Amino acid sequence: MITLHHVAASRSFRTLWLLEELGLPYAVKHYKITDGSLRDPGFLAISPAGRVPALEVDGKVIFESAAITQYLCESRPLSGLAPKQDEAERVDYLQWLSFAETQASIIASLNLQMVFLRPPAEPSVAVLKLEVARLKLTLRPLEELLGQQDWLLASGFSAADTMLGYNLTAVPFFVDLADFPNIRAYVERMQARPAFQRARAQDGAQEFYSKPFYSPEDYA
């Protein structure tokens, strides 16, 4: 049995969604970021950085969502969710996997400063504005690409979409997507996928965001 170690609405949703796209049987072990369970020695033995996702699969324990994504798709190539080594779109696929982590690191920084930081500590408004600008910069190539095709790869949906698509569920807490109609349409397409909906049903309620939008001006 595959076991996913998971926090609701976190990056481990990427793996949850991918497991559904692959049609694999799995169990979910839920954690919370607020109860100390991610610092439990038993969990740290599975994921040394105390982060999700971690996946028990094929007698292995794998952490880091990009590594899990590559392993699952390459060990189950008939899924067609990742281009093979000799296929033309392989480079594009790998680039989008890495781009997803670049974008996610900016979201994580904004989460840390605007969502998780507690008084008396205060974030720097200048740094927040810089991070929001950096996040918007990552949206521009996506907006252009998604005006030309439905998914990150021209050939169709791939595991790269599970990696980057998750990010776009968090972006609207920091960036108004009114100026990004192609991204909004992309999010609607991914949320309409049956596997995405099944994953959402397994996900659990997010406990990060207490309001719909976070602005640097709130801290001025």
N, C-alpha and C positions, 0 to 999 in steps of 0.2 A: 504494500500500500504506500502510495505517495503521501507525505505529510507536509503541509505548508505551514510555516510559522508566520503569523500574520497580525498586523495592526490595521484596524479599519481605516480606509481612506488614505493609507500610506502607500509608499512605493511598492509594497508587496501586493497591491492590487494588480500591478502589471502581471505578476506570476499567476494570480488567481484567474485573471481574464485569459491568459494564455492557456492555462490548464483546461479551461472550458472550450476554447477554440480547438484545442487538440483532442477534446473528447476523452480525456484521461480520468479514471477514477482517483479520487484523492480525499484526504481528510484535512480539516483546518484546525489548527491550534491557535486560539485567539489570545492576544496580549494587549495591554494598554501601556501607553507611554507614561502614565501618571501614577501607576501603582508599584513601580520598582521591579516588575517582572522581567523587564529587558536587562536588568542588572543581576538577575539571579545567576549563581554559578552554573547551574544546569543549562541555562540558555546561553551563557557566554562560552560554554564548551562547544556549542553548536555554531554560534556566530560571535567571533571574538570581539568585534566592535560593538556588540550589543544592539545590532540593527536588524530590521527585517527588510526583505524576506530572507528566510533560510528555508531550504527545501531538502527533505529526506527523500531520496529517489535512487533506485537501482543500487542499493547498498552504499550509497554515498551521502554526504551532507554537503550541500553547495550553498554558499551565501553570495550576495551581490546579484541584483536583478538582471544585469546584462549577461553575467556568466551563466545564470540559470536559463535565460532565454536562449542563448547560443547552445547550451548543452541539450535542452529539451528538443529544439528544432533539429539539431544535427544528429541526435540519437534516434530521432523519429522522422527521417527525411521524407517519408511518404505524405506527411502533412502538407507539404508544399508551402509552408509559412516562412521559409528562408531560402534565398537563392543558393545554389550549390557553388563550390569553389570556382568552377570554370564558367559560371554563367555571368553574363554581362552586367547584371544588376547587383552582383555581390558587393562591389565597392560602395555603391549607393546605400545598400542595406547596412553595411558596417558603419558608414559615416553617420547614418541616422541613429543607430544604436548609441554611438558616442555623443552625438549632438543632444540626444535625450538626457544624458547625464549632465552635460554642460548646462542645459536649461534647468534641470532639476536642482542643481547646486545653487542657482540664483534663487529659486523658489524656497529652498531650504534656508538660505540666508535671511530672506524676508520673513519666513515663519519664525525663525529664531528671534529676530529683532522686534517684530510687531505682534506676534502671537504668544510666544513663550516667555519672553523677557518680563520680569515682574518688578514693580517698584520696590526699592527706590532707584533701581537701575533704569536708565533712560537711553533709548537709541539715539544715534546722531541723525538729525533730519537730513543733513547733506548726504550722508552715506545711504540713507533710505531712498532718496531721490536718484542717486547714482544707480542703485540696484534695480529700481523700477525701470530706469532708462535702459539698463543692460537687458532686462527681461523683454522689454518692447523690441529691442534690437533682434532678439532671437525669434520674434514673431514675424518679422518682415520677410525673410526667405520662405517661411511656411506659407504666408499669405499669397506670395507670388506663385509658389509651386502648386498650391491647392486651387488656384484659379485655372490651372491647366490640366489637372488630373484629380481623381477622387481620393487617392491614397498616396502614401509617401513614395511608393514604387509605381512606376507607370503600368506595370503588369497587374497590379491589384493589391489587395490587402495582404499584409505580411506581419510578422512578429514585431517589426520596427514600429508598426502602428500601436501595438499594445504597450511598447515602451514609451513612446512620445505622447500617445493619446492620453495616457494617465495624467501627464503634466498639465494638459489643457483642461482638466477638471479643477485644478488648483489655481491656474493663472487668473481667472476672473475675480478672485479675491483681492488681486493687486493691480490688475490692468483691465480697463473697460474695453471689451471686445467690439464695441460699436463700430470702430474703424477697421475691423478685420472680418468682413462678411464671409470670406472663403473659409477662414478658420471656424467660424460659427457653424457653417454648413457641414464642415468635416466632423465637428463634435456631434452634431445631430446624426450624421451617418454612423459614427462609431457607437453612439448610444442606442441606435436602433438595431444593432446586431444582436441576435438571440444569445450568443455567448457572453456578450457584455452584460446583458440583462440578467442572465443566470449568475454571473459573477457578482453583480450588485446585490442579488438576493442573499449571497453568502457573505458579503463584505462586512456588514454591521454598520452602526451609526458612527459618523465621524464626530470626534470630540475635540478637534483642534480649534475650529473657527466659531467664535461667538457672535459674529456679525457678518453681513454679506459682503462688505468691502472695507479694505484697510488702505488708508492714504497717508503718505508722509506728513501731510498737512495736519493730521490729527495730533502730531507730536511737536508741532511748531510752538 
